[in-house]
Amino acid sequence: MSMEQRAPSQQALGHYGKNQKKVIVSGASASIGHEIATRFGQSGAEVVINYRNDKEGALETLKQIKQDSLNAKALYADFEDFDSIERFANDAMETLQGVDILVNNAAIY
């Protein structure tokens, strides 16, 4: 199955207009996380993405999201470290002022 077939469709994401959704996508620097995050951005959602090892990939994802979203940010977090998780959560909440959708896509490999 290709990424396009597995990633959520525009219909599934919806178009939020004035009622923009606030979304966090972990592990969004590549692969399915990248596709999910960029599709939410295309729908007009405000998006915070997470990366651990691939900052360059995260910045590319962020660049694509910002083409359609007014509020987007890439944040580092190591989800094996509680302090890092706490910093990420605080920064994400400060950026979004709330969360409607959380996509737990991060993996350890």
PASEBA-1860 file (N, C-alpha, C; in nm, 3 decimals):
! residues 109
1> MSMEQRAP> 0.083/-0.117/0.000/0.000/0.000/0.000/0.088/0.124/0.000 ~ 0.056/0.222/-0.083/0.135/0.346/-0.088/0.094/0.438/0.026 ~ 0.178/0.540/0.050/0.147/0.638/0.154/0.013/0.708/0.126 ~ -0.013/0.739/-0.002/-0.137/0.807/-0.036/-0.258/0.723/-0.001 ~ -0.246/0.592/-0.008/-0.359/0.505/0.023/-0.379/0.492/0.173 ~ -0.273/0.503/0.251/-0.284/0.485/0.396/-0.313/0.614/0.471 ~ -0.269/0.727/0.419/-0.289/0.854/0.488/-0.437/0.892/0.483 ~ -0.484/0.967/0.583/-0.624/1.006/0.585/-0.660/1.092/0.464
9> SQQALGHY> -0.779/1.075/0.415/-0.825/1.152/0.299/-0.870/1.290/0.344 ~ -0.878/1.383/0.248/-0.931/1.516/0.279/-1.072/1.506/0.334 ~ -1.151/1.412/0.283/-1.287/1.395/0.332/-1.287/1.353/0.478 ~ -1.196/1.263/0.515/-1.188/1.218/0.654/-1.141/1.331/0.745 ~ -1.049/1.415/0.696/-0.998/1.525/0.777/-1.097/1.639/0.788 ~ -1.176/1.659/0.683/-1.273/1.768/0.683/-1.206/1.901/0.656 ~ -1.288/2.001/0.632/-1.241/2.138/0.617/-1.299/2.216/0.732 ~ -1.213/2.272/0.815/-1.257/2.326/0.943/-1.294/2.474/0.939
17> GKNQKKVI> -1.248/2.548/0.839/-1.282/2.690/0.829/-1.254/2.765/0.957 ~ -1.355/2.837/1.008/-1.338/2.917/1.129/-1.313/2.831/1.251 ~ -1.360/2.710/1.248/-1.346/2.619/1.361/-1.225/2.528/1.341 ~ -1.107/2.588/1.326/-0.986/2.511/1.299/-0.956/2.412/1.410 ~ -0.920/2.292/1.369/-0.879/2.192/1.465/-0.734/2.216/1.504 ~ -0.699/2.176/1.624/-0.564/2.188/1.678/-0.510/2.047/1.693 ~ -0.400/2.019/1.623/-0.354/1.882/1.607/-0.208/1.867/1.648 ~ -0.177/1.759/1.720/-0.039/1.721/1.748/-0.014/1.588/1.678
25> VSGASASI> 0.096/1.581/1.602/0.136/1.457/1.535/0.278/1.425/1.577 ~ 0.295/1.314/1.650/0.431/1.273/1.688/0.492/1.193/1.574 ~ 0.624/1.194/1.567/0.694/1.118/1.464/0.658/1.164/1.323 ~ 0.654/1.297/1.303/0.605/1.351/1.176/0.716/1.395/1.081 ~ 0.839/1.352/1.104/0.947/1.397/1.017/0.961/1.312/0.891 ~ 0.890/1.201/0.882/0.900/1.114/0.764/0.779/1.022/0.757 ~ 0.765/0.959/0.644/0.671/0.850/0.622/0.527/0.888/0.654 ~ 0.457/0.799/0.722/0.314/0.819/0.746/0.288/0.940/0.835
33> GHEIATRF> 0.376/0.967/0.931/0.359/1.086/1.016/0.366/1.214/0.936 ~ 0.458/1.220/0.841/0.470/1.334/0.751/0.341/1.353/0.671 ~ 0.290/1.244/0.615/0.167/1.251/0.535/0.048/1.297/0.618 ~ 0.034/1.243/0.737/-0.078/1.281/0.824/-0.069/1.429/0.859 ~ 0.049/1.474/0.901/0.067/1.613/0.942/0.041/1.710/0.827 ~ 0.094/1.679/0.709/0.074/1.770/0.595/-0.073/1.772/0.551 ~ -0.140/1.660/0.560/-0.283/1.658/0.523/-0.366/1.740/0.621 ~ -0.333/1.732/0.750/-0.403/1.818/0.846/-0.375/1.964/0.815
41> GQSGAEVV> -0.250/1.996/0.781/-0.216/2.133/0.742/-0.296/2.178/0.622 ~ -0.311/2.091/0.523/-0.388/2.124/0.402/-0.534/2.151/0.435 ~ -0.582/2.090/0.541/-0.722/2.112/0.580/-0.740/2.241/0.659 ~ -0.628/2.310/0.689/-0.636/2.435/0.763/-0.618/2.420/0.912 ~ -0.589/2.299/0.958/-0.569/2.277/1.101/-0.440/2.344/1.149 ~ -0.438/2.379/1.276/-0.315/2.423/1.341/-0.242/2.296/1.382 ~ -0.112/2.286/1.351/-0.041/2.160/1.369/0.091/2.179/1.442 ~ 0.112/2.098/1.546/0.243/2.085/1.610/0.293/1.945/1.580
49> INYRNDKE> 0.416/1.938/1.529/0.475/1.807/1.501/0.593/1.783/1.593 ~ 0.624/1.657/1.610/0.736/1.615/1.694/0.839/1.545/1.609 ~ 0.965/1.563/1.646/1.074/1.485/1.589/1.172/1.452/1.701 ~ 1.251/1.348/1.680/1.357/1.314/1.775/1.492/1.314/1.704 ~ 1.506/1.239/1.595/1.635/1.227/1.527/1.646/1.306/1.397 ~ 1.536/1.326/1.330/1.539/1.382/1.196/1.487/1.526/1.192 ~ 1.568/1.618/1.241/1.528/1.760/1.243/1.507/1.812/1.101 ~ 1.593/1.774/1.010/1.582/1.819/0.871/1.448/1.774/0.810
57> GALETLKQ> 1.411/1.649/0.834/1.283/1.598/0.785/1.166/1.672/0.848 ~ 1.178/1.702/0.978/1.072/1.776/1.047/1.057/1.916/0.990 ~ 1.169/1.981/0.959/1.163/2.116/0.902/1.101/2.114/0.763 ~ 1.126/2.008/0.686/1.063/1.994/0.555/0.912/1.973/0.570 ~ 0.872/1.889/0.665/0.730/1.868/0.694/0.666/2.001/0.734 ~ 0.733/2.074/0.824/0.681/2.203/0.871/0.665/2.301/0.756 ~ 0.762/2.305/0.668/0.756/2.394/0.551/0.630/2.365/0.468 ~ 0.601/2.237/0.448/0.483/2.200/0.371/0.354/2.236/0.444
65> IKQDSLNA> 0.352/2.214/0.575/0.233/2.247/0.654/0.204/2.396/0.647 ~ 0.310/2.477/0.658/0.293/2.623/0.663/0.242/2.681/0.531 ~ 0.240/2.605/0.426/0.182/2.652/0.300/0.031/2.672/0.315 ~ -0.030/2.597/0.407/-0.176/2.600/0.422/-0.224/2.635/0.563 ~ -0.140/2.623/0.662/-0.181/2.643/0.800/-0.122/2.772/0.856 ~ -0.202/2.846/0.929/-0.155/2.971/0.989/-0.069/2.949/1.112 ~ -0.084/2.835/1.176/-0.010/2.808/1.299/0.046/2.667/1.294 ~ 0.178/2.658/1.285/0.245/2.527/1.280/0.381/2.540/1.345
73> KALYADFE> 0.423/2.433/1.412/0.553/2.436/1.480/0.608/2.295/1.488 ~ 0.740/2.282/1.476/0.809/2.154/1.495/0.883/2.161/1.628 ~ 0.863/2.060/1.711/0.926/2.057/1.843/1.001/1.926/1.863 ~ 1.120/1.937/1.920/1.198/1.818/1.956/1.140/1.755/2.082 ~ 1.138/1.624/2.086/1.107/1.551/2.209/1.157/1.408/2.197 ~ 1.215/1.360/2.305/1.254/1.220/2.318/1.151/1.157/2.411 ~ 1.063/1.076/2.357/0.954/1.021/2.436/0.997/0.909/2.531 ~ 1.125/0.884/2.539/1.178/0.793/2.641/1.222/0.871/2.766
81> DFDSIERF> 1.217/1.004/2.761/1.263/1.090/2.869/1.146/1.174/2.920 ~ 1.106/1.153/3.045/0.989/1.221/3.099/1.002/1.373/3.093 ~ 1.119/1.428/3.126/1.137/1.573/3.122/1.118/1.627/2.981 ~ 1.166/1.554/2.882/1.150/1.593/2.742/1.003/1.591/2.702 ~ 0.931/1.490/2.748/0.787/1.481/2.720/0.714/1.601/2.781 ~ 0.749/1.633/2.904/0.683/1.744/2.972/0.710/1.877/2.900 ~ 0.834/1.901/2.857/0.867/2.022/2.782/0.788/2.028/2.651 ~ 0.783/1.913/2.581/0.709/1.907/2.456/0.561/1.940/2.478
89> ANDAMETL> 0.501/1.878/2.577/0.359/1.901/2.605/0.333/2.048/2.639 ~ 0.416/2.106/2.722/0.399/2.247/2.758/0.414/2.339/2.637 ~ 0.517/2.314/2.555/0.540/2.397/2.435/0.425/2.380/2.335 ~ 0.378/2.257/2.318/0.267/2.232/2.224/0.140/2.303/2.271 ~ 0.112/2.295/2.400/-0.009/2.360/2.452/0.002/2.512/2.443 ~ 0.122/2.566/2.465/0.142/2.710/2.452/0.119/2.754/2.307 ~ 0.164/2.672/2.213/0.149/2.704/2.071/0.004/2.695/2.026 ~ -0.064/2.587/2.063/-0.199/2.560/2.013/-0.311/2.614/2.101
97> QGVDILVN> -0.283/2.635/2.229/-0.387/2.677/2.324/-0.500/2.574/2.331 ~ -0.461/2.447/2.332/-0.557/2.337/2.339/-0.528/2.235/2.231 ~ -0.587/2.118/2.243/-0.566/2.011/2.145/-0.700/1.943/2.117 ~ -0.731/1.927/1.989/-0.850/1.855/1.948/-0.817/1.712/1.905 ~ -0.701/1.695/1.839/-0.664/1.565/1.785/-0.518/1.537/1.819 ~ -0.493/1.417/1.870/-0.357/1.371/1.899/-0.331/1.245/1.819 ~ -0.227/1.250/1.734/-0.188/1.134/1.654/-0.057/1.082/1.711 ~ -0.062/0.968/1.779/0.056/0.906/1.836/0.122/0.818/1.731
105> NAAIY> 0.218/0.874/1.661/0.283/0.803/1.551/0.429/0.773/1.579 ~ 0.486/0.830/1.684/0.628/0.811/1.713/0.658/0.665/1.743 ~ 0.775/0.621/1.696/0.820/0.484/1.720/0.968/0.486/1.752 ~ 1.010/0.386/1.823/1.151/0.371/1.853/1.207/0.268/1.757 ~ 1.308/0.307/1.681/1.370/0.215/1.586/1.517/0.239/1.578
END
